[in-house]
Amino acid sequence: MRKLRNTLYITKELCYLFRDGTNVVIKEDNKELGRFPIHVLEDIVCFNYNGASPSLIRLCNENQVGISFVSPQGNFQGRFIGKTNGNVLLRRQQYRIADEEDKSLEYAKLMILAKTSNYRKILKRIITDHSNKIDKVKVIKSIDNLEEDIDLIKKSASLDSLRGMEGDSARTYFSCFNDLILQQREEFIFKGRSKRPPLDNVNAMLSFGYTILTNEIQSALETVGLDSYVGFFHTDRPGRASLALDLIEELRGYLVDRFVLRLINNNIINHKMFEYKENDTVLMNEGGREVFLKNWQLRKQEKIKHPFLEENMEIGLLPYVQSQLLARTIRGDLKKYPPFLM
C-alpha cells in the first residue's frame, strides 16, 4: 500500500516560498518560518499572494510534487502539475469512454449511487446516535426519499436525467443538514447550500473543504496516470478538473461533511474564525483556516478498513486508492468500478 505523505498548506497571506537545496523554505518579511525536505511532501497548497520562486517550482517538478494556488478566500486559482505518470494508452481509453455517453453513464451512475447512499447513511447515523435531539420525522422522510432516488438513479437512461436526480438527492440531504448540527446552533445555522458565494459559516466551511478535497483528488488522478480534466459525469469546460469533480461526489459526504460537523459539534471551531463581507459573503479567516487544516491533517491520518480492498489504510489515501481503482477499471483489470461506500 502506498504511504501517506504530507501536504504543506501555506495559510499566511504574505508568505513567499523558495528553494534551498532540496528544502522548501517559507519566509515572511525576510524571516524564515519553516523549511521542509521535498521528499516528505505530496503537495503544496498556497493561500498566499506572493507565490513561489521558479527554482522551487523546478524542485517540485523534479520530485512530482504538485503546487496549487488558492486565494485567501478559498477560491481555486490554478495548479502546477509538473511531470506526471500519464500512460498514453490509459488516457486514450479514458477519452474514448468520455466520448460515448453510454459508457460514461456506467461510471457516473456508480459514483452518484455511492454519493446518495453515503448521504442516506449519514442521516441514518444521526437517528441512531441522536434521535432525541433532532426532528426525527423529517429526517426519516428524507431517508425514504433518498432510497427512492437510489432506485431512480439505477434506472437513469441518460447523463442529463442522472444530473437531475443527483440535484434532487442533494437538495433532500441538505434540507436536513441543519439537524446534524448539535452544538453552537445559533452561530452555525444552515438554511441551505450556498456556493458562490457562501452565505453562512457552515457553507464557508463546506466550500473550503470541497476545494481542498478536489485538489487532493486531482493530484491523485494525475499520479495514477489519468487526465483529471476529462470526466464522465461533469461536462468538459476549460480549466475545470471534471474527473476530479466526478470522483469527489462519492467522497464529499464521508470526508468533508462529517468533518465539518465534527469541528462544529466538538466546539473545535467557533464564529470568531470567520469574516463577514458587506455583500453577505462569509469566509473563514486565517485563524479559521489554520484550525481547519490542522485538524484535516489529523483526520487524514486516522485508519479505516477499505470496503472493497478490505485493507487497513489511512483515510488520507482514499483519493489515491479510488483513483487507482478507477484507472484499473478503465484499463480493463476490473469489470466494474467500485465506488467508495461508507
Buried (B, 14 or more C-beta within 10 A) or exposed (E): EEEBEBBBBBBBBEBBBBBEEEBBBBBBEEEEEEEBEBEEBBBBBBBBEBBBBEEBBEBBBEBBBBBBBBBBBBBBEEBBBBEBEBBEEBBEBBEEBBEEBEBBBBBBBBBBBBBBBBBBBBBBEBBEEBEEEBEBEEBBBBBEBBEEBBEBBEEBEEBEBBBEBBEBBBEBBBBBBBBBBBEBEEBBEBEEBBEEBBBBBBBBBBBBBBBBBBBBBBBBBBBBBBBBBBBBBBEEEEEBBBBBBBBBBBBBBBBBBBBBBEBBBEEEBBEEBBBBEEEEBBBBBBBBBBBBBEBBEEBBEEEBEBEBEEEEBBBBBBBBBBBBBBBBBBBEEBEEBBBBBB
